[in-house]
Amino acid sequence: WDMHRSESIFYKKDEELLQMYLLKSSIISALPELALKPSASDLSALGHLLVDQPNI
């Protein structure tokens, strides 16, 4: 029972990591197409996102 529970927790974590990766990938892919000029704070926020989640 504990083994099944552990596998379930790891599977859920893998799914969360995949969703975060897909979201970040979509954001980064869309950047060149944006007509808006990002502000320094926008670029800083993006930098923090990438640093906080270096596995992308």
PDB file with SEQRES, HELIX, SHEET and CRYST1 records, atoms N, CA, C and O in Angstrom:
SEQRES   1 A   56  TRP ASP MET HIS ARG SER GLU SER ILE PHE TYR LYS LYS          
SEQRES   2 A   56  ASP GLU GLU LEU LEU GLN MET TYR LEU LEU LYS SER SER          
SEQRES   3 A   56  ILE ILE SER ALA LEU PRO GLU LEU ALA LEU LYS PRO SER          
SEQRES   4 A   56  ALA SER ASP LEU SER ALA LEU GLY HIS LEU LEU VAL ASP          
SEQRES   5 A   56  GLN PRO ASN ILE                                              
HELIX    1 AA1 ASP A    2  ALA A   30  1                                  29    
HELIX    2 AA2 LEU A   31  GLU A   33  5                                   3    
HELIX    3 AA3 ALA A   40  ASP A   52  1                                  13    
CRYST1    1.000    1.000    1.000  90.00  90.00  90.00 P 1           1          
ATOM      1  N   TRP A   1       0.830  -1.196   0.000  1.00  0.00           N  
ATOM      2  CA  TRP A   1       0.000   0.000   0.000  1.00  0.00           C  
ATOM      3  C   TRP A   1       0.866   1.248   0.000  1.00  0.00           C  
ATOM      4  O   TRP A   1       0.602   2.185  -0.753  1.00  0.00           O  
ATOM      5  N   ASP A   2       1.906   1.272   0.843  1.00  0.00           N  
ATOM      6  CA  ASP A   2       2.793   2.434   0.882  1.00  0.00           C  
ATOM      7  C   ASP A   2       3.520   2.624  -0.445  1.00  0.00           C  
ATOM      8  O   ASP A   2       3.756   3.754  -0.873  1.00  0.00           O  
ATOM      9  N   MET A   3       3.876   1.510  -1.098  1.00  0.00           N  
ATOM     10  CA  MET A   3       4.564   1.598  -2.386  1.00  0.00           C  
ATOM     11  C   MET A   3       3.654   2.242  -3.425  1.00  0.00           C  
ATOM     12  O   MET A   3       4.097   3.089  -4.201  1.00  0.00           O  
ATOM     13  N   HIS A   4       2.397   1.848  -3.441  1.00  0.00           N  
ATOM     14  CA  HIS A   4       1.440   2.425  -4.386  1.00  0.00           C  
ATOM     15  C   HIS A   4       1.260   3.919  -4.119  1.00  0.00           C  
ATOM     16  O   HIS A   4       1.182   4.720  -5.050  1.00  0.00           O  
ATOM     17  N   ARG A   5       1.197   4.276  -2.866  1.00  0.00           N  
ATOM     18  CA  ARG A   5       1.030   5.685  -2.492  1.00  0.00           C  
ATOM     19  C   ARG A   5       2.247   6.502  -2.921  1.00  0.00           C  
ATOM     20  O   ARG A   5       2.098   7.609  -3.439  1.00  0.00           O  
ATOM     21  N   SER A   6       3.440   5.967  -2.711  1.00  0.00           N  
ATOM     22  CA  SER A   6       4.664   6.658  -3.118  1.00  0.00           C  
ATOM     23  C   SER A   6       4.711   6.849  -4.625  1.00  0.00           C  
ATOM     24  O   SER A   6       5.071   7.924  -5.106  1.00  0.00           O  
ATOM     25  N   GLU A   7       4.350   5.813  -5.371  1.00  0.00           N  
ATOM     26  CA  GLU A   7       4.330   5.920  -6.832  1.00  0.00           C  
ATOM     27  C   GLU A   7       3.334   6.980  -7.274  1.00  0.00           C  
ATOM     28  O   GLU A   7       3.596   7.724  -8.219  1.00  0.00           O  
ATOM     29  N   SER A   8       2.212   7.052  -6.611  1.00  0.00           N  
ATOM     30  CA  SER A   8       1.189   8.038  -6.940  1.00  0.00           C  
ATOM     31  C   SER A   8       1.698   9.456  -6.706  1.00  0.00           C  
ATOM     32  O   SER A   8       1.444  10.354  -7.510  1.00  0.00           O  
ATOM     33  N   ILE A   9       2.415   9.653  -5.607  1.00  0.00           N  
ATOM     34  CA  ILE A   9       2.971  10.973  -5.298  1.00  0.00           C  
ATOM     35  C   ILE A   9       4.002  11.369  -6.351  1.00  0.00           C  
ATOM     36  O   ILE A   9       4.005  12.507  -6.820  1.00  0.00           O  
ATOM     37  N   PHE A  10       4.888  10.424  -6.729  1.00  0.00           N  
ATOM     38  CA  PHE A  10       5.900  10.730  -7.740  1.00  0.00           C  
ATOM     39  C   PHE A  10       5.259  11.020  -9.090  1.00  0.00           C  
ATOM     40  O   PHE A  10       5.711  11.912  -9.809  1.00  0.00           O  
ATOM     41  N   TYR A  11       4.219  10.283  -9.439  1.00  0.00           N  
ATOM     42  CA  TYR A  11       3.526  10.511 -10.706  1.00  0.00           C  
ATOM     43  C   TYR A  11       2.898  11.897 -10.723  1.00  0.00           C  
ATOM     44  O   TYR A  11       2.974  12.608 -11.726  1.00  0.00           O  
ATOM     45  N   LYS A  12       2.279  12.279  -9.613  1.00  0.00           N  
ATOM     46  CA  LYS A  12       1.659  13.603  -9.526  1.00  0.00           C  
ATOM     47  C   LYS A  12       2.716  14.687  -9.670  1.00  0.00           C  
ATOM     48  O   LYS A  12       2.489  15.682 -10.358  1.00  0.00           O  
ATOM     49  N   LYS A  13       3.868  14.509  -9.032  1.00  0.00           N  
ATOM     50  CA  LYS A  13       4.950  15.491  -9.124  1.00  0.00           C  
ATOM     51  C   LYS A  13       5.447  15.593 -10.561  1.00  0.00           C  
ATOM     52  O   LYS A  13       5.693  16.694 -11.052  1.00  0.00           O  
ATOM     53  N   ASP A  14       5.599  14.459 -11.240  1.00  0.00           N  
ATOM     54  CA  ASP A  14       6.026  14.473 -12.639  1.00  0.00           C  
ATOM     55  C   ASP A  14       5.024  15.223 -13.507  1.00  0.00           C  
ATOM     56  O   ASP A  14       5.416  15.979 -14.397  1.00  0.00           O  
ATOM     57  N   GLU A  15       3.753  15.022 -13.257  1.00  0.00           N  
ATOM     58  CA  GLU A  15       2.710  15.721 -14.012  1.00  0.00           C  
ATOM     59  C   GLU A  15       2.783  17.225 -13.767  1.00  0.00           C  
ATOM     60  O   GLU A  15       2.629  18.010 -14.702  1.00  0.00           O  
ATOM     61  N   GLU A  16       3.014  17.631 -12.527  1.00  0.00           N  
ATOM     62  CA  GLU A  16       3.132  19.058 -12.204  1.00  0.00           C  
ATOM     63  C   GLU A  16       4.338  19.668 -12.910  1.00  0.00           C  
ATOM     64  O   GLU A  16       4.248  20.768 -13.456  1.00  0.00           O  
ATOM     65  N   LEU A  17       5.460  18.964 -12.902  1.00  0.00           N  
ATOM     66  CA  LEU A  17       6.657  19.465 -13.573  1.00  0.00           C  
ATOM     67  C   LEU A  17       6.426  19.595 -15.075  1.00  0.00           C  
ATOM     68  O   LEU A  17       6.866  20.563 -15.694  1.00  0.00           O  
ATOM     69  N   LEU A  18       5.738  18.624 -15.657  1.00  0.00           N  
ATOM     70  CA  LEU A  18       5.441  18.680 -17.081  1.00  0.00           C  
ATOM     71  C   LEU A  18       4.557  19.876 -17.408  1.00  0.00           C  
ATOM     72  O   LEU A  18       4.803  20.578 -18.389  1.00  0.00           O  
ATOM     73  N   GLN A  19       3.535  20.114 -16.601  1.00  0.00           N  
ATOM     74  CA  GLN A  19       2.647  21.248 -16.836  1.00  0.00           C  
ATOM     75  C   GLN A  19       3.400  22.571 -16.715  1.00  0.00           C  
ATOM     76  O   GLN A  19       3.173  23.484 -17.508  1.00  0.00           O  
ATOM     77  N   MET A  20       4.290  22.681 -15.736  1.00  0.00           N  
ATOM     78  CA  MET A  20       5.080  23.907 -15.580  1.00  0.00           C  
ATOM     79  C   MET A  20       5.996  24.101 -16.784  1.00  0.00           C  
ATOM     80  O   MET A  20       6.149  25.216 -17.283  1.00  0.00           O  
ATOM     81  N   TYR A  21       6.598  23.016 -17.243  1.00  0.00           N  
ATOM     82  CA  TYR A  21       7.482  23.098 -18.404  1.00  0.00           C  
ATOM     83  C   TYR A  21       6.709  23.558 -19.636  1.00  0.00           C  
ATOM     84  O   TYR A  21       7.174  24.425 -20.375  1.00  0.00           O  
ATOM     85  N   LEU A  22       5.536  22.984 -19.856  1.00  0.00           N  
ATOM     86  CA  LEU A  22       4.735  23.352 -21.022  1.00  0.00           C  
ATOM     87  C   LEU A  22       4.303  24.811 -20.962  1.00  0.00           C  
ATOM     88  O   LEU A  22       4.315  25.504 -21.979  1.00  0.00           O  
ATOM     89  N   LEU A  23       3.923  25.279 -19.786  1.00  0.00           N  
ATOM     90  CA  LEU A  23       3.528  26.675 -19.633  1.00  0.00           C  
ATOM     91  C   LEU A  23       4.700  27.602 -19.940  1.00  0.00           C  
ATOM     92  O   LEU A  23       4.559  28.556 -20.705  1.00  0.00           O  
ATOM     93  N   LYS A  24       5.850  27.319 -19.344  1.00  0.00           N  
ATOM     94  CA  LYS A  24       7.015  28.172 -19.569  1.00  0.00           C  
ATOM     95  C   LYS A  24       7.465  28.131 -21.019  1.00  0.00           C  
ATOM     96  O   LYS A  24       7.846  29.152 -21.590  1.00  0.00           O  
ATOM     97  N   SER A  25       7.420  26.962 -21.603  1.00  0.00           N  
ATOM     98  CA  SER A  25       7.791  26.824 -23.004  1.00  0.00           C  
ATOM     99  C   SER A  25       6.872  27.654 -23.895  1.00  0.00           C  
ATOM    100  O   SER A  25       7.331  28.296 -24.840  1.00  0.00           O  
ATOM    101  N   SER A  26       5.588  27.641 -23.596  1.00  0.00           N  
ATOM    102  CA  SER A  26       4.628  28.436 -24.365  1.00  0.00           C  
ATOM    103  C   SER A  26       4.892  29.925 -24.217  1.00  0.00           C  
ATOM    104  O   SER A  26       4.837  30.674 -25.193  1.00  0.00           O  
ATOM    105  N   ILE A  27       5.178  30.351 -22.999  1.00  0.00           N  
ATOM    106  CA  ILE A  27       5.453  31.772 -22.756  1.00  0.00           C  
ATOM    107  C   ILE A  27       6.696  32.210 -23.520  1.00  0.00           C  
ATOM    108  O   ILE A  27       6.691  33.243 -24.189  1.00  0.00           O  
ATOM    109  N   ILE A  28       7.747  31.429 -23.418  1.00  0.00           N  
ATOM    110  CA  ILE A  28       8.998  31.785 -24.085  1.00  0.00           C  
ATOM    111  C   ILE A  28       8.829  31.761 -25.599  1.00  0.00           C  
ATOM    112  O   ILE A  28       9.369  32.624 -26.291  1.00  0.00           O  
ATOM    113  N   SER A  29       8.095  30.796 -26.119  1.00  0.00           N  
ATOM    114  CA  SER A  29       7.863  30.714 -27.559  1.00  0.00           C  
ATOM    115  C   SER A  29       7.067  31.901 -28.078  1.00  0.00           C  
ATOM    116  O   SER A  29       7.257  32.328 -29.216  1.00  0.00           O  
ATOM    117  N   ALA A  30       6.183  32.432 -27.255  1.00  0.00           N  
ATOM    118  CA  ALA A  30       5.330  33.545 -27.679  1.00  0.00           C  
ATOM    119  C   ALA A  30       6.039  34.893 -27.612  1.00  0.00           C  
ATOM    120  O   ALA A  30       5.585  35.848 -28.243  1.00  0.00           O  
ATOM    121  N   LEU A  31       7.120  35.000 -26.879  1.00  0.00           N  
ATOM    122  CA  LEU A  31       7.783  36.293 -26.691  1.00  0.00           C  
ATOM    123  C   LEU A  31       8.142  37.000 -28.002  1.00  0.00           C  
ATOM    124  O   LEU A  31       7.877  38.196 -28.124  1.00  0.00           O  
ATOM    125  N   PRO A  32       8.732  36.315 -28.986  1.00  0.00           N  
ATOM    126  CA  PRO A  32       9.096  37.025 -30.213  1.00  0.00           C  
ATOM    127  C   PRO A  32       7.888  37.573 -30.983  1.00  0.00           C  
ATOM    128  O   PRO A  32       8.022  38.531 -31.745  1.00  0.00           O  
ATOM    129  N   GLU A  33       6.736  36.981 -30.789  1.00  0.00           N  
ATOM    130  CA  GLU A  33       5.544  37.391 -31.519  1.00  0.00           C  
ATOM    131  C   GLU A  33       4.789  38.532 -30.844  1.00  0.00           C  
ATOM    132  O   GLU A  33       3.867  39.099 -31.430  1.00  0.00           O  
ATOM    133  N   LEU A  34       5.168  38.864 -29.641  1.00  0.00           N  
ATOM    134  CA  LEU A  34       4.458  39.921 -28.928  1.00  0.00           C  
ATOM    135  C   LEU A  34       4.779  41.285 -29.523  1.00  0.00           C  
ATOM    136  O   LEU A  34       5.936  41.601 -29.803  1.00  0.00           O  
ATOM    137  N   ALA A  35       3.747  42.079 -29.709  1.00  0.00           N  
ATOM    138  CA  ALA A  35       3.946  43.423 -30.251  1.00  0.00           C  
ATOM    139  C   ALA A  35       4.338  44.403 -29.155  1.00  0.00           C  
ATOM    140  O   ALA A  35       4.837  45.491 -29.439  1.00  0.00           O  
ATOM    141  N   LEU A  36       4.117  44.027 -27.929  1.00  0.00           N  
ATOM    142  CA  LEU A  36       4.413  44.913 -26.809  1.00  0.00           C  
ATOM    143  C   LEU A  36       5.904  44.906 -26.502  1.00  0.00           C  
ATOM    144  O   LEU A  36       6.582  43.891 -26.659  1.00  0.00           O  
ATOM    145  N   LYS A  37       6.389  46.029 -26.074  1.00  0.00           N  
ATOM    146  CA  LYS A  37       7.780  46.098 -25.634  1.00  0.00           C  
ATOM    147  C   LYS A  37       7.796  45.854 -24.128  1.00  0.00           C  
ATOM    148  O   LYS A  37       7.184  46.603 -23.367  1.00  0.00           O  
ATOM    149  N   PRO A  38       8.490  44.813 -23.704  1.00  0.00           N  
ATOM    150  CA  PRO A  38       8.489  44.506 -22.270  1.00  0.00           C  
ATOM    151  C   PRO A  38       9.226  45.581 -21.469  1.00  0.00           C  
ATOM    152  O   PRO A  38      10.224  46.147 -21.914  1.00  0.00           O  
ATOM    153  N   SER A  39       8.711  45.830 -20.307  1.00  0.00           N  
ATOM    154  CA  SER A  39       9.372  46.778 -19.405  1.00  0.00           C  
ATOM    155  C   SER A  39      10.483  46.052 -18.651  1.00  0.00           C  
ATOM    156  O   SER A  39      10.590  44.827 -18.711  1.00  0.00           O  
ATOM    157  N   ALA A  40      11.288  46.804 -17.959  1.00  0.00           N  
ATOM    158  CA  ALA A  40      12.361  46.210 -17.158  1.00  0.00           C  
ATOM    159  C   ALA A  40      11.788  45.278 -16.098  1.00  0.00           C  
ATOM    160  O   ALA A  40      12.369  44.233 -15.808  1.00  0.00           O  
ATOM    161  N   SER A  41      10.647  45.655 -15.517  1.00  0.00           N  
ATOM    162  CA  SER A  41      10.052  44.793 -14.487  1.00  0.00           C  
ATOM    163  C   SER A  41       9.502  43.504 -15.098  1.00  0.00           C  
ATOM    164  O   SER A  41       9.539  42.453 -14.458  1.00  0.00           O  
ATOM    165  N   ASP A  42       8.988  43.575 -16.341  1.00  0.00           N  
ATOM    166  CA  ASP A  42       8.530  42.360 -17.024  1.00  0.00           C  
ATOM    167  C   ASP A  42       9.697  41.413 -17.253  1.00  0.00           C  
ATOM    168  O   ASP A  42       9.596  40.211 -17.006  1.00  0.00           O  
ATOM    169  N   LEU A  43      10.804  41.967 -17.727  1.00  0.00           N  
ATOM    170  CA  LEU A  43      11.982  41.138 -17.973  1.00  0.00           C  
ATOM    171  C   LEU A  43      12.537  40.574 -16.674  1.00  0.00           C  
ATOM    172  O   LEU A  43      13.016  39.440 -16.638  1.00  0.00           O  
ATOM    173  N   SER A  44      12.475  41.355 -15.620  1.00  0.00           N  
ATOM    174  CA  SER A  44      12.929  40.883 -14.314  1.00  0.00           C  
ATOM    175  C   SER A  44      12.057  39.730 -13.825  1.00  0.00           C  
ATOM    176  O   SER A  44      12.564  38.734 -13.309  1.00  0.00           O  
ATOM    177  N   ALA A  45      10.745  39.872 -13.991  1.00  0.00           N  
ATOM    178  CA  ALA A  45       9.821  38.811 -13.576  1.00  0.00           C  
ATOM    179  C   ALA A  45      10.074  37.540 -14.373  1.00  0.00           C  
ATOM    180  O   ALA A  45      10.045  36.441 -13.817  1.00  0.00           O  
ATOM    181  N   LEU A  46      10.321  37.680 -15.670  1.00  0.00           N  
ATOM    182  CA  LEU A  46      10.624  36.511 -16.494  1.00  0.00           C  
ATOM    183  C   LEU A  46      11.928  35.875 -16.037  1.00  0.00           C  
ATOM    184  O   LEU A  46      12.036  34.650 -15.970  1.00  0.00           O  
ATOM    185  N   GLY A  47      12.911  36.697 -15.727  1.00  0.00           N  
ATOM    186  CA  GLY A  47      14.177  36.170 -15.222  1.00  0.00           C  
ATOM    187  C   GLY A  47      13.997  35.391 -13.936  1.00  0.00           C  
ATOM    188  O   GLY A  47      14.594  34.328 -13.765  1.00  0.00           O  
ATOM    189  N   HIS A  48      13.174  35.909 -13.021  1.00  0.00           N  
ATOM    190  CA  HIS A  48      12.904  35.199 -11.764  1.00  0.00           C  
ATOM    191  C   HIS A  48      12.197  33.875 -12.029  1.00  0.00           C  
ATOM    192  O   HIS A  48      12.492  32.875 -11.375  1.00  0.00           O  
ATOM    193  N   LEU A  49      11.273  33.861 -12.973  1.00  0.00           N  
ATOM    194  CA  LEU A  49      10.572  32.624 -13.323  1.00  0.00           C  
ATOM    195  C   LEU A  49      11.561  31.573 -13.790  1.00  0.00           C  
ATOM    196  O   LEU A  49      11.492  30.417 -13.374  1.00  0.00           O  
ATOM    197  N   LEU A  50      12.477  31.972 -14.651  1.00  0.00           N  
ATOM    198  CA  LEU A  50      13.449  31.024 -15.185  1.00  0.00           C  
ATOM    199  C   LEU A  50      14.437  30.564 -14.121  1.00  0.00           C  
ATOM    200  O   LEU A  50      14.842  29.402 -14.120  1.00  0.00           O  
ATOM    201  N   VAL A  51      14.829  31.454 -13.219  1.00  0.00           N  
ATOM    202  CA  VAL A  51      15.752  31.077 -12.144  1.00  0.00           C  
ATOM    203  C   VAL A  51      15.066  30.152 -11.146  1.00  0.00           C  
ATOM    204  O   VAL A  51      15.661  29.179 -10.683  1.00  0.00           O  
ATOM    205  N   ASP A  52      13.810  30.459 -10.816  1.00  0.00           N  
ATOM    206  CA  ASP A  52      13.077  29.637  -9.853  1.00  0.00           C  
ATOM    207  C   ASP A  52      12.802  28.242 -10.393  1.00  0.00           C  
ATOM    208  O   ASP A  52      12.670  27.289  -9.624  1.00  0.00           O  
ATOM    209  N   GLN A  53      12.718  28.122 -11.699  1.00  0.00           N  
ATOM    210  CA  GLN A  53      12.426  26.835 -12.326  1.00  0.00           C  
ATOM    211  C   GLN A  53      13.489  26.547 -13.387  1.00  0.00           C  
ATOM    212  O   GLN A  53      13.201  26.641 -14.580  1.00  0.00           O  
ATOM    213  N   PRO A  54      14.692  26.203 -12.983  1.00  0.00           N  
ATOM    214  CA  PRO A  54      15.790  26.043 -13.942  1.00  0.00           C  
ATOM    215  C   PRO A  54      15.681  24.794 -14.808  1.00  0.00           C  
ATOM    216  O   PRO A  54      16.501  24.600 -15.705  1.00  0.00           O  
ATOM    217  N   ASN A  55      14.709  23.963 -14.566  1.00  0.00           N  
ATOM    218  CA  ASN A  55      14.614  22.699 -15.295  1.00  0.00           C  
ATOM    219  C   ASN A  55      13.874  22.831 -16.621  1.00  0.00           C  
ATOM    220  O   ASN A  55      13.394  21.829 -17.153  1.00  0.00           O  
ATOM    221  N   ILE A  56      13.770  24.030 -17.164  1.00  0.00           N  
ATOM    222  CA  ILE A  56      13.109  24.158 -18.463  1.00  0.00           C  
ATOM    223  C   ILE A  56      14.122  24.102 -19.576  1.00  0.00           C  
ATOM    224  O   ILE A  56      13.756  24.194 -20.748  1.00  0.00           O  
TER     225      ILE A  56                                                      
END                                                                             
